[in-house]
Amino acid sequence: MINTGTGGFFLAPLKDQAFYVIMTEISLRRSPVESLAQLPLPLLEWFRDNARSLPWRAEPTPYHVWLSEIMLQQTRVAAVLPYYQRFLAECPDIADLAALPEDRLMKLWQGLGYYSRARNLQKAARLIMEQHAGLFPSDYASIRALPGVGDYTAGAICSIAFGKPVPAVDGNVLRVVARLTGDSGDITTLQMKRQVTQAVASVIPLHATGAFTQALMELGATVCLPNGAPLCERCPVQNLCAARLQNRVDQLPVKAPKKTRRVEELTVWLILFQQKVALRRRPAKGLLAGLWEFPNEPADRSPLSGWNIPPQAEEIVGHAKHIFTHIEWHMTLHQVETAEEELPSGWVWATWDELSHRYAIPNAFDRAVGFLNKKLNNEVE
Ligand code: SF4
């Protein structure tokens, strides 16, 4: 980009384009609202022709939008698709979700992670049954009051399922808007979130609230990609984008670095007795609350005698790592064969079949489950 010295910028021609784009310095200093004012038309046209065909878009009822948005939190679309279909097959409506036994709910969610999302879904479904006669509430305050529903999800449900002009601002939208408006504010701050929410709210077209919300999300998910890799040459709003016009795409959005994760060294005890493995439930609160797990303890402890499990044979059979948002587990898988059937209170012996179909095991233990697949499943075949 060349400063012409006359109060304007002269942009070098884009590849294969036989025209020049002239912008004034004033236009580069537009407020976020001004920058976004021209966004809806080209964005909606692009979305009409480029929207991915996703099952929750086919019939955007409040239940479908809610379920898909909760599943999509921290999870990629491709990973969500089979879960969404399976979940709806078993719980086609809110009443079914409210009545689903907890263990079944956890099993349906197994592998999606962030299990509190599933528990909150069910709490919310029960609340809808009790307080809203089974009908999904349509006003923002009631939707936002449902367990597990934050500003973003409430905005998505209001705009997509109920046609209300409520913005849905998540990390994707923050990134897109920061680039479009050339805003160098830190997108992890509340102030920036408020500013972007306000700016988006001011331009949502009343006749197409749901399409606009989804179009903005779609742009972030398929074109305006994170980590300095946006596909600007395919972007339907590139001529409105301050970051592109100012040649600052690789600098935006500004994001404070994440805190480093705490590393926990664990020994995972795979205790075997007659083709069964010992499981215990995790505490009802905290990380992976209420799910089943292989007994595990900090690596510097030797808990077998405390559990009254005399080992007949033991060996280390592998290592695994699992990353949560704030914690990293570094696990050593320790196999123990025992002849003692009695287990500590609340623990159970599980066959391979029960491990596969009955108990919900978090995917932090995937490596251990893979090992047991060979040990308990293949060996008995
Ligand atoms: Fe994002 Fe590039 Fe489009 Fe700007 S031009 S909104 S940076 S994809």
Residues whose N, C-alpha, C, O or C-beta is under 5 A from the ligand:
A	BS01	SF4	V176 R179 L180 V223 C224 P230 L231 C232 C235 V237 Q238 C241 A243 R244 V249
